[in-house]
Amino acid sequence: MARSAFVTGATGFVGLNLVQALMAQAWEVTALHRASSDLSFLKRFKPRLAMGEITDAASLGAALPAGCDTVFHVAGNTNLWRAKNAAQTRDNVEGTRNVVEACLAKGVRRLVVTSSTSAYGPVTGAITEDTPSLAETSWINYQKTKWQAQEIARAATSRGLQVVIMQPGAILGPYDVGTWSRLFLMVRDGRLPGVPPASRTFAHVREVVAAHIAAADRGENGGQYILGGENASMLTLVREIARLLGKPLPTREAPALVVRTVAAVKDLASRITGREPSITPEMAAGFGSIMTATAAKAQRDLGFKVVPLAEMVRDCHAWMVAERRI
């Protein structure tokens, strides 16, 4: 008998890859989508479609089938601009609360939550799952709300719901329609003003979704898993992209002070125009941070695989070429 899964955020980058992998493994998948969602990619995989929103408890409850085995809560708001913080809090915090309550009401066995390494807040240096989070008091709403969301979900273990928290770093791969894939277009068109002095832990979307599926059975109830492990600077990433596109390779990073100054000027202008700046103070803060991570726990428990950055870049580029997005 096929196992059943319910996926929020099914039309997004990770959600699309997750639905594709679940369908390939013969799960019965119900994919949640908004009325306004573009379903062109999602329909390729032929899941059961259910219209609703995580911020609308009634529509969410109606969309979630009773007795569903595993809910994958992938939906999230990654906004990094203060003017959109209220909507982000509704999406990430209240939306997750609604998902938890729907799971409890419908008898779901396990909830797998897509959080982020951003839930550790403004930490620097090497992190593990035991690193204390600073996100609760962070001025960056994305960090704070991702931490709040995962803790709301984790608290439901005391009410009988099994919960596993997944914490990916920066994700690359196919079906990236608007995150790191934008760098390819900026490098191609010579629109990248400079490379920020930052480092991240990177993960291939294929391995991220494989770890999510493994967590449905093997994840530690109430536990969390960092998904990353290929630690690299932004300069290394941009150089990999430039090399693949045959463009000149940048040789140095832009000073952090310059990045913060540009962001401050653009933020001031946005207060007058009301338009979202191309770089915000929140982005600038992240662009000046150095974070590395180990995925040892996910490798041990979930079979997570660390993929070389060059392979992630190639796979993302190949998909963009196949879809004529570059």
VENZINOR-V293331 format. One record per backbone hydrogen bond with DSSP energy under -1.0 kcal/mol. CO is the residue of the C=O (numbers start at 0). NH is the residue of the N-H. E is the energy in kcal/mol with one decimal. If there is no record, write none. Layout:
[[CO/NH/E] [CO/NH/E]]
This chain:
[[2/27/-3.7] [3/69/-1.8] [4/29/-2.6] [5/71/-3.2] [6/31/-2.7] [8/11/-1.5] [11/15/-2.8] [12/16/-1.5] [13/17/-2.5] [14/18/-2.8] [15/19/-2.3] [16/20/-2.1] [17/21/-2.8] [18/22/-2.6] [19/23/-1.9] [20/24/-1.1] [21/26/-2.3] [22/25/-1.7] [27/4/-3.0] [28/47/-2.9] [29/6/-2.6] [30/49/-2.5] [32/51/-2.4] [33/36/-1.2] [38/42/-2.6] [40/43/-1.4] [41/44/-1.5] [47/30/-3.3] [49/32/-2.1] [52/55/-1.5] [55/59/-2.4] [56/60/-2.5] [57/61/-1.9] [58/62/-1.6] [59/63/-1.9] [64/67/-1.2] [67/108/-1.1] [68/109/-1.9] [69/5/-1.9] [70/111/-3.0] [71/7/-2.3] [71/73/-1.3] [72/113/-2.6] [80/83/-2.2] [81/84/-1.8] [83/87/-1.8] [84/88/-2.6] [85/89/-2.0] [86/90/-2.5] [87/91/-3.1] [88/92/-2.1] [88/93/-1.5] [89/94/-1.9] [92/96/-2.2] [93/97/-2.3] [94/98/-2.0] [95/99/-2.6] [96/100/-2.3] [97/101/-2.4] [98/102/-2.4] [99/103/-2.2] [100/104/-2.3] [101/105/-2.1] [102/107/-2.4] [105/66/-3.5] [108/161/-1.6] [109/70/-2.4] [110/163/-2.3] [111/72/-2.5] [112/114/-1.0] [112/165/-3.2] [115/118/-1.7] [116/119/-1.8] [117/120/-2.0] [119/133/-3.0] [120/122/-2.4] [124/291/-2.1] [126/293/-1.2] [127/130/-1.8] [134/137/-1.6] [139/143/-2.0] [140/144/-3.0] [141/145/-2.1] [142/146/-1.9] [143/147/-2.6] [144/148/-2.4] [145/149/-2.0] [146/150/-2.0] [147/151/-2.2] [148/152/-2.1] [149/153/-2.5] [150/154/-2.0] [152/155/-1.3] [153/156/-1.8] [154/157/-1.4] [155/158/-1.6] [155/160/-1.8] [156/159/-1.4] [161/110/-3.3] [162/221/-4.1] [163/112/-2.8] [164/224/-2.0] [165/114/-3.5] [166/226/-2.3] [167/116/-2.3] [169/202/-2.6] [171/204/-2.8] [174/176/-1.0] [178/181/-1.5] [179/182/-1.6] [181/185/-2.2] [182/186/-2.8] [183/187/-2.5] [184/188/-2.3] [185/190/-2.7] [194/253/-3.4] [195/197/-2.0] [197/233/-2.8] [198/290/-1.0] [199/231/-2.4] [200/169/-2.2] [201/229/-1.3] [202/171/-2.2] [203/207/-2.0] [204/208/-2.4] [205/209/-1.7] [206/210/-2.0] [207/211/-1.8] [208/212/-2.3] [209/213/-2.2] [210/214/-2.1] [213/216/-1.6] [213/217/-3.2] [219/222/-2.6] [222/164/-2.7] [224/166/-3.4] [226/168/-2.3] [228/230/-1.1] [229/201/-2.6] [231/199/-2.6] [232/236/-1.9] [233/237/-2.8] [234/238/-2.3] [235/239/-2.1] [236/240/-2.2] [237/241/-2.8] [238/242/-2.5] [239/243/-1.9] [240/244/-2.0] [241/246/-2.8] [254/258/-1.8] [255/259/-2.6] [256/260/-2.2] [257/261/-2.5] [258/262/-2.1] [259/263/-2.2] [260/264/-2.2] [261/265/-2.4] [262/266/-2.4] [263/267/-2.1] [264/268/-2.1] [265/269/-2.0] [266/270/-1.2] [268/271/-1.1] [268/272/-2.5] [269/273/-2.7] [279/283/-2.6] [280/284/-2.1] [281/285/-1.6] [282/286/-2.5] [285/288/-1.5] [288/198/-1.7] [289/124/-2.7] [291/126/-2.1] [294/298/-2.7] [295/299/-2.2] [296/300/-2.8] [297/301/-2.1] [297/303/-1.7] [307/311/-1.7] [308/312/-2.4] [309/313/-2.2] [310/314/-2.4] [311/315/-2.3] [312/316/-2.5] [313/317/-2.7] [314/318/-1.9] [315/319/-2.2] [316/320/-2.6] [317/321/-2.4] [318/322/-2.2] [319/324/-3.4] [320/323/-1.4]]
